[in-house]
Amino acid sequence: MKHNGFEFDNYFKNYPDEKGFFGKYGGAYVSDELKKAMEETTEAYYTICKSSKFIAELRKIRRDFQGRPTPISYLERLSSSIGNVQLYVKREDLNHSGAHKLNHCMGEALLAKYMGKKKIIAETGAGQHGVALATAAAYFGLECDIYMGSVDIKKQAPNVARMKILGANVVEVTHGLATLKEAVDAAFDAYTKNYKDILYCIGSVLGPHPFPLMVRDFQSVIGVEAREQFINMTGELPDAVVACVGGGSNAMGIFSGFLNDPVDIYGVEPLGRGTALGDHAASLQYGTEGIMHGFNSIMLKDENGEPAPVYSVASGLDYPSSGPEHAFLHELGRVKYDVINDEETIDAFFTLSRMEGIIPAIESAHAVAYGMKLAKKMGHGSILINLSGRGDKDMDYIIEKYGIR
């Protein structure tokens, strides 16, 4: 399929290129010392991803441990309340540990085992990546450190407890805004000091090459399953696919199944409290090109050109940049990136819970809110929303801040 003159037939073979670029975005902007680590990881991944033994083990893990494939649910009551557009959700909340994150964490941990690493480390915002990596570490018998901002530790207490129960060491990060960006900074510092014994398992389609490629590949199981399931359910493709975008792993997971199809694709960023810098985390909507955490993408910058302070009601979305592949797809116009604010998100959180018996993660509620909004504009057709995680982790925070509506 062509879009704006760009051919998508061989997209996944061509992007990223051998240096990790999606057009001008991506790459590996790291110190000379970390270059060795990235080269080692790249070589190991390119070797293992073609191994039938690795693929067979990963498929077995997905089937017997994760509970894949996750289903698609038709939201009949919610659809009827809006009009004639039919809404569906891909149920990543039913993936073991409660979100899509385990899809790449099991793959990364398996890679670490193959490379002979003793420990895996990561950052986390909402805690779902941390829980998923702690789960993977327990499964494979690896040590695990999770770096998490003190603000997010308070917001996501249930996930912090889960990580500790699973045996992970939760490292509190207190500098700066003490949220996701600072957690990434701290994890990178730790990785630089001891990369020979550890593998940094980045939690999204960002960071230096090969991580945007690896995470996309591991998450593509969502799109592969969803495309086949939707056709089996309805006899056709959805008219639109919607997913929330912070770093963008769940979105690239489901988008990858439909990039070469005549389907409208929407990435939903957090508008938070409004358009002022520091009140949102909508980097693709309001950012400019810049390098941070080892990759070139679109980022929100302060007056000095440094990563700007960001905010979102969803801890997993408050990051001042976005994965380089999202920046590329935005530039190509293949994916439309739009925004949803906190209030719309919380309304969708309660609406989905009350009308369909599904309590979504706040991150996922951004996509649900946009899907509902889009349905009112479309008038007819079908929308597939990636429900990237469940809302158990958000219950205490929601009740404390918003009460029971």
HUSUL-V379200 format. One record per residue. N is the residue number from 1. RES is the residue in three letters. PSI is psi as a letter, one per 40 degrees, with the letter a starting at -180 (none if undefined). D_LAST is the distance of its C-alpha to the last C-alpha in whole Angstrom. Layout:
n=N res=RES psi=PSI d_last=D_LAST
n=N res=RES psi=PSI d_last=D_LAST
This chain:
n=1 res=MET psi=i d_last=45
n=2 res=LYS psi=i d_last=46
n=3 res=HIS psi=h d_last=43
n=4 res=ASN psi=f d_last=44
n=5 res=GLY psi=e d_last=48
n=6 res=PHE psi=h d_last=46
n=7 res=GLU psi=h d_last=47
n=8 res=PHE psi=e d_last=45
n=9 res=ASP psi=d d_last=47
n=10 res=ASN psi=f d_last=48
n=11 res=TYR psi=d d_last=45
n=12 res=PHE psi=e d_last=44
n=13 res=LYS psi=d d_last=48
n=14 res=ASN psi=d d_last=48
n=15 res=TYR psi=h d_last=45
n=16 res=PRO psi=i d_last=45
n=17 res=ASP psi=a d_last=49
n=18 res=GLU psi=e d_last=51
n=19 res=LYS psi=e d_last=50
n=20 res=GLY psi=f d_last=46
n=21 res=PHE psi=h d_last=46
n=22 res=PHE psi=g d_last=44
n=23 res=GLY psi=b d_last=46
n=24 res=LYS psi=e d_last=46
n=25 res=TYR psi=i d_last=42
n=26 res=GLY psi=b d_last=42
n=27 res=GLY psi=a d_last=46
n=28 res=ALA psi=g d_last=46
n=29 res=TYR psi=g d_last=46
n=30 res=VAL psi=i d_last=47
n=31 res=SER psi=i d_last=50
n=32 res=ASP psi=d d_last=53
n=33 res=GLU psi=d d_last=52
n=34 res=LEU psi=d d_last=49
n=35 res=LYS psi=d d_last=51
n=36 res=LYS psi=d d_last=53
n=37 res=ALA psi=d d_last=49
n=38 res=MET psi=d d_last=48
n=39 res=GLU psi=d d_last=51
n=40 res=GLU psi=d d_last=51
n=41 res=THR psi=d d_last=48
n=42 res=THR psi=d d_last=49
n=43 res=GLU psi=d d_last=52
n=44 res=ALA psi=d d_last=50
n=45 res=TYR psi=d d_last=47
n=46 res=TYR psi=d d_last=50
n=47 res=THR psi=d d_last=52
n=48 res=ILE psi=d d_last=49
n=49 res=CYS psi=e d_last=47
n=50 res=LYS psi=e d_last=50
n=51 res=SER psi=h d_last=51
n=52 res=SER psi=d d_last=51
n=53 res=LYS psi=d d_last=50
n=54 res=PHE psi=d d_last=47
n=55 res=ILE psi=d d_last=46
n=56 res=ALA psi=d d_last=47
n=57 res=GLU psi=d d_last=45
n=58 res=LEU psi=d d_last=42
n=59 res=ARG psi=d d_last=41
n=60 res=LYS psi=d d_last=42
n=61 res=ILE psi=d d_last=39
n=62 res=ARG psi=d d_last=37
n=63 res=ARG psi=d d_last=38
n=64 res=ASP psi=d d_last=38
n=65 res=PHE psi=d d_last=36
n=66 res=GLN psi=d d_last=33
n=67 res=GLY psi=f d_last=33
n=68 res=ARG psi=i d_last=33
n=69 res=PRO psi=i d_last=33
n=70 res=THR psi=i d_last=30
n=71 res=PRO psi=i d_last=29
n=72 res=ILE psi=h d_last=27
n=73 res=SER psi=h d_last=24
n=74 res=TYR psi=h d_last=24
n=75 res=LEU psi=g d_last=21
n=76 res=GLU psi=d d_last=22
n=77 res=ARG psi=d d_last=19
n=78 res=LEU psi=d d_last=17
n=79 res=SER psi=d d_last=21
n=80 res=SER psi=d d_last=21
n=81 res=SER psi=d d_last=18
n=82 res=ILE psi=d d_last=20
n=83 res=GLY psi=b d_last=23
n=84 res=ASN psi=e d_last=26
n=85 res=VAL psi=h d_last=26
n=86 res=GLN psi=h d_last=25
n=87 res=LEU psi=h d_last=23
n=88 res=TYR psi=i d_last=24
n=89 res=VAL psi=h d_last=23
n=90 res=LYS psi=h d_last=26
n=91 res=ARG psi=g d_last=24
n=92 res=GLU psi=e d_last=25
n=93 res=ASP psi=e d_last=22
n=94 res=LEU psi=e d_last=25
n=95 res=ASN psi=i d_last=28
n=96 res=HIS psi=h d_last=29
n=97 res=SER psi=e d_last=27
n=98 res=GLY psi=e d_last=24
n=99 res=ALA psi=i d_last=25
n=100 res=HIS psi=e d_last=28
n=101 res=LYS psi=d d_last=29
n=102 res=LEU psi=d d_last=31
n=103 res=ASN psi=d d_last=33
n=104 res=HIS psi=d d_last=35
n=105 res=CYS psi=d d_last=35
n=106 res=MET psi=d d_last=37
n=107 res=GLY psi=d d_last=39
n=108 res=GLU psi=d d_last=40
n=109 res=ALA psi=d d_last=41
n=110 res=LEU psi=d d_last=43
n=111 res=LEU psi=d d_last=45
n=112 res=ALA psi=d d_last=45
n=113 res=LYS psi=d d_last=47
n=114 res=TYR psi=d d_last=49
n=115 res=MET psi=e d_last=50
n=116 res=GLY psi=f d_last=50
n=117 res=LYS psi=i d_last=48
n=118 res=LYS psi=d d_last=47
n=119 res=LYS psi=i d_last=43
n=120 res=ILE psi=i d_last=41
n=121 res=ILE psi=i d_last=38
n=122 res=ALA psi=i d_last=35
n=123 res=GLU psi=i d_last=33
n=124 res=THR psi=i d_last=29
n=125 res=GLY psi=c d_last=26
n=126 res=ALA psi=e d_last=23
n=127 res=GLY psi=e d_last=25
n=128 res=GLN psi=d d_last=25
n=129 res=HIS psi=d d_last=29
n=130 res=GLY psi=d d_last=30
n=131 res=VAL psi=d d_last=29
n=132 res=ALA psi=d d_last=30
n=133 res=LEU psi=d d_last=34
n=134 res=ALA psi=d d_last=34
n=135 res=THR psi=d d_last=33
n=136 res=ALA psi=d d_last=36
n=137 res=ALA psi=d d_last=38
n=138 res=ALA psi=d d_last=38
n=139 res=TYR psi=d d_last=39
n=140 res=PHE psi=e d_last=42
n=141 res=GLY psi=f d_last=43
n=142 res=LEU psi=i d_last=43
n=143 res=GLU psi=i d_last=42
n=144 res=CYS psi=h d_last=38
n=145 res=ASP psi=h d_last=37
n=146 res=ILE psi=h d_last=34
n=147 res=TYR psi=h d_last=33
n=148 res=MET psi=h d_last=30
n=149 res=GLY psi=i d_last=29
n=150 res=SER psi=d d_last=28
n=151 res=VAL psi=d d_last=25
n=152 res=ASP psi=d d_last=24
n=153 res=ILE psi=d d_last=25
n=154 res=LYS psi=d d_last=23
n=155 res=LYS psi=d d_last=20
n=156 res=GLN psi=f d_last=21
n=157 res=ALA psi=d d_last=22
n=158 res=PRO psi=d d_last=22
n=159 res=ASN psi=d d_last=24
n=160 res=VAL psi=d d_last=26
n=161 res=ALA psi=d d_last=27
n=162 res=ARG psi=d d_last=27
n=163 res=MET psi=d d_last=30
n=164 res=LYS psi=d d_last=32
n=165 res=ILE psi=d d_last=32
n=166 res=LEU psi=e d_last=33
n=167 res=GLY psi=e d_last=36
n=168 res=ALA psi=i d_last=35
n=169 res=ASN psi=h d_last=36
n=170 res=VAL psi=h d_last=33
n=171 res=VAL psi=h d_last=35
n=172 res=GLU psi=h d_last=33
n=173 res=VAL psi=h d_last=33
n=174 res=THR psi=e d_last=33
n=175 res=HIS psi=i d_last=35
n=176 res=GLY psi=b d_last=34
n=177 res=LEU psi=e d_last=30
n=178 res=ALA psi=f d_last=30
n=179 res=THR psi=a d_last=28
n=180 res=LEU psi=d d_last=29
n=181 res=LYS psi=d d_last=32
n=182 res=GLU psi=d d_last=33
n=183 res=ALA psi=d d_last=33
n=184 res=VAL psi=d d_last=35
n=185 res=ASP psi=d d_last=37
n=186 res=ALA psi=d d_last=38
n=187 res=ALA psi=d d_last=38
n=188 res=PHE psi=d d_last=41
n=189 res=ASP psi=d d_last=43
n=190 res=ALA psi=d d_last=43
n=191 res=TYR psi=d d_last=44
n=192 res=THR psi=d d_last=46
n=193 res=LYS psi=d d_last=48
n=194 res=ASN psi=f d_last=48
n=195 res=TYR psi=e d_last=48
n=196 res=LYS psi=d d_last=51
n=197 res=ASP psi=e d_last=49
n=198 res=ILE psi=i d_last=45
n=199 res=LEU psi=h d_last=43
n=200 res=TYR psi=h d_last=40
n=201 res=CYS psi=g d_last=38
n=202 res=ILE psi=i d_last=36
n=203 res=GLY psi=e d_last=32
n=204 res=SER psi=a d_last=32
n=205 res=VAL psi=f d_last=35
n=206 res=LEU psi=a d_last=36
n=207 res=GLY psi=a d_last=39
n=208 res=PRO psi=i d_last=42
n=209 res=HIS psi=h d_last=44
n=210 res=PRO psi=e d_last=44
n=211 res=PHE psi=d d_last=40
n=212 res=PRO psi=d d_last=39
n=213 res=LEU psi=d d_last=41
n=214 res=MET psi=d d_last=40
n=215 res=VAL psi=d d_last=37
n=216 res=ARG psi=d d_last=37
n=217 res=ASP psi=d d_last=39
n=218 res=PHE psi=d d_last=37
n=219 res=GLN psi=e d_last=34
n=220 res=SER psi=e d_last=36
n=221 res=VAL psi=d d_last=36
n=222 res=ILE psi=d d_last=32
n=223 res=GLY psi=d d_last=34
n=224 res=VAL psi=d d_last=37
n=225 res=GLU psi=d d_last=35
n=226 res=ALA psi=d d_last=32
n=227 res=ARG psi=d d_last=35
n=228 res=GLU psi=d d_last=37
n=229 res=GLN psi=d d_last=34
n=230 res=PHE psi=d d_last=33
n=231 res=ILE psi=d d_last=36
n=232 res=ASN psi=d d_last=37
n=233 res=MET psi=d d_last=34
n=234 res=THR psi=e d_last=34
n=235 res=GLY psi=e d_last=38
n=236 res=GLU psi=i d_last=37
n=237 res=LEU psi=i d_last=35
n=238 res=PRO psi=i d_last=32
n=239 res=ASP psi=d d_last=32
n=240 res=ALA psi=i d_last=30
n=241 res=VAL psi=h d_last=29
n=242 res=VAL psi=h d_last=26
n=243 res=ALA psi=i d_last=25
n=244 res=CYS psi=i d_last=23
n=245 res=VAL psi=h d_last=26
n=246 res=GLY psi=c d_last=26
n=247 res=GLY psi=d d_last=30
n=248 res=GLY psi=f d_last=30
n=249 res=SER psi=d d_last=31
n=250 res=ASN psi=d d_last=28
n=251 res=ALA psi=d d_last=29
n=252 res=MET psi=d d_last=33
n=253 res=GLY psi=d d_last=32
n=254 res=ILE psi=d d_last=31
n=255 res=PHE psi=d d_last=33
n=256 res=SER psi=d d_last=36
n=257 res=GLY psi=e d_last=36
n=258 res=PHE psi=e d_last=36
n=259 res=LEU psi=d d_last=38
n=260 res=ASN psi=e d_last=41
n=261 res=ASP psi=i d_last=39
n=262 res=PRO psi=g d_last=39
n=263 res=VAL psi=h d_last=35
n=264 res=ASP psi=h d_last=33
n=265 res=ILE psi=h d_last=31
n=266 res=TYR psi=h d_last=28
n=267 res=GLY psi=h d_last=27
n=268 res=VAL psi=h d_last=24
n=269 res=GLU psi=i d_last=24
n=270 res=PRO psi=h d_last=22
n=271 res=LEU psi=e d_last=22
n=272 res=GLY psi=b d_last=19
n=273 res=ARG psi=e d_last=20
n=274 res=GLY psi=a d_last=22
n=275 res=THR psi=e d_last=26
n=276 res=ALA psi=i d_last=28
n=277 res=LEU psi=h d_last=29
n=278 res=GLY psi=e d_last=27
n=279 res=ASP psi=e d_last=24
n=280 res=HIS psi=i d_last=24
n=281 res=ALA psi=f d_last=26
n=282 res=ALA psi=g d_last=27
n=283 res=SER psi=d d_last=30
n=284 res=LEU psi=d d_last=32
n=285 res=GLN psi=d d_last=30
n=286 res=TYR psi=e d_last=32
n=287 res=GLY psi=a d_last=34
n=288 res=THR psi=i d_last=38
n=289 res=GLU psi=h d_last=40
n=290 res=GLY psi=i d_last=41
n=291 res=ILE psi=h d_last=41
n=292 res=MET psi=i d_last=39
n=293 res=HIS psi=f d_last=39
n=294 res=GLY psi=e d_last=42
n=295 res=PHE psi=i d_last=41
n=296 res=ASN psi=h d_last=42
n=297 res=SER psi=a d_last=39
n=298 res=ILE psi=h d_last=36
n=299 res=MET psi=i d_last=35
n=300 res=LEU psi=h d_last=33
n=301 res=LYS psi=i d_last=36
n=302 res=ASP psi=a d_last=36
n=303 res=GLU psi=e d_last=39
n=304 res=ASN psi=e d_last=42
n=305 res=GLY psi=e d_last=41
n=306 res=GLU psi=i d_last=39
n=307 res=PRO psi=h d_last=36
n=308 res=ALA psi=i d_last=33
n=309 res=PRO psi=i d_last=30
n=310 res=VAL psi=i d_last=27
n=311 res=TYR psi=i d_last=23
n=312 res=SER psi=i d_last=20
n=313 res=VAL psi=d d_last=17
n=314 res=ALA psi=h d_last=18
n=315 res=SER psi=d d_last=21
n=316 res=GLY psi=e d_last=23
n=317 res=LEU psi=e d_last=24
n=318 res=ASP psi=g d_last=25
n=319 res=TYR psi=h d_last=28
n=320 res=PRO psi=e d_last=31
n=321 res=SER psi=a d_last=33
n=322 res=SER psi=i d_last=32
n=323 res=GLY psi=i d_last=35
n=324 res=PRO psi=d d_last=38
n=325 res=GLU psi=d d_last=38
n=326 res=HIS psi=d d_last=35
n=327 res=ALA psi=d d_last=37
n=328 res=PHE psi=d d_last=39
n=329 res=LEU psi=d d_last=37
n=330 res=HIS psi=d d_last=36
n=331 res=GLU psi=d d_last=39
n=332 res=LEU psi=d d_last=41
n=333 res=GLY psi=e d_last=38
n=334 res=ARG psi=d d_last=37
n=335 res=VAL psi=h d_last=34
n=336 res=LYS psi=h d_last=32
n=337 res=TYR psi=h d_last=29
n=338 res=ASP psi=a d_last=26
n=339 res=VAL psi=i d_last=23
n=340 res=ILE psi=h d_last=19
n=341 res=ASN psi=i d_last=18
n=342 res=ASP psi=d d_last=15
n=343 res=GLU psi=d d_last=12
n=344 res=GLU psi=d d_last=13
n=345 res=THR psi=d d_last=13
n=346 res=ILE psi=d d_last=10
n=347 res=ASP psi=d d_last=9
n=348 res=ALA psi=d d_last=11
n=349 res=PHE psi=d d_last=10
n=350 res=PHE psi=d d_last=7
n=351 res=THR psi=d d_last=10
n=352 res=LEU psi=d d_last=13
n=353 res=SER psi=d d_last=11
n=354 res=ARG psi=d d_last=10
n=355 res=MET psi=d d_last=13
n=356 res=GLU psi=e d_last=16
n=357 res=GLY psi=f d_last=15
n=358 res=ILE psi=h d_last=16
n=359 res=ILE psi=h d_last=14
n=360 res=PRO psi=i d_last=15
n=361 res=ALA psi=i d_last=17
n=362 res=ILE psi=d d_last=15
n=363 res=GLU psi=d d_last=19
n=364 res=SER psi=d d_last=19
n=365 res=ALA psi=d d_last=15
n=366 res=HIS psi=d d_last=18
n=367 res=ALA psi=d d_last=20
n=368 res=VAL psi=d d_last=17
n=369 res=ALA psi=d d_last=16
n=370 res=TYR psi=d d_last=20
n=371 res=GLY psi=d d_last=21
n=372 res=MET psi=d d_last=19
n=373 res=LYS psi=d d_last=20
n=374 res=LEU psi=d d_last=24
n=375 res=ALA psi=d d_last=23
n=376 res=LYS psi=d d_last=23
n=377 res=LYS psi=d d_last=26
n=378 res=MET psi=d d_last=28
n=379 res=GLY psi=d d_last=28
n=380 res=HIS psi=i d_last=29
n=381 res=GLY psi=a d_last=30
n=382 res=SER psi=i d_last=28
n=383 res=ILE psi=h d_last=26
n=384 res=LEU psi=h d_last=26
n=385 res=ILE psi=h d_last=24
n=386 res=ASN psi=h d_last=24
n=387 res=LEU psi=g d_last=21
n=388 res=SER psi=d d_last=23
n=389 res=GLY psi=i d_last=21
n=390 res=ARG psi=i d_last=19
n=391 res=GLY psi=e d_last=16
n=392 res=ASP psi=d d_last=17
n=393 res=LYS psi=d d_last=18
n=394 res=ASP psi=e d_last=15
n=395 res=MET psi=d d_last=13
n=396 res=ASP psi=d d_last=14
n=397 res=TYR psi=d d_last=14
n=398 res=ILE psi=d d_last=10
n=399 res=ILE psi=d d_last=9
n=400 res=GLU psi=d d_last=12
n=401 res=LYS psi=d d_last=11
n=402 res=TYR psi=e d_last=8
n=403 res=GLY psi=a d_last=6
n=404 res=ILE psi=h d_last=4
n=405 res=ARG psi=none d_last=0
